[in-house]
């Protein structure tokens, strides 16, 4: 491969649009506006951290429920058989 100077034409810096700057709704005096791309990156990272935190919380709750389930000892079923005279009701049809 050979690099050619005509492949990538130079772009004058005046044609490059400046980044879109976003600030908070109530900007502080010391706050400088940040490019939207950086804000999106920071927001994505925070969202990923929240998802990991919620997944960890869900896993901890599931482990707690499993521990409680295993802690409960299985009970033997209580079955009482008693010999009683049973009256069988039969309806006679005529």
PyMOL commands that set and color helices and strands:
alter all, ss='L'
color gray80, all
select helices_A, chain A and resi 13-15+36-71
alter helices_A, ss='H'
color red, helices_A
select strands_A, chain A and resi 21-22+34-35
alter strands_A, ss='S'
color yellow, strands_A
deselect
rebuild
show_as cartoon
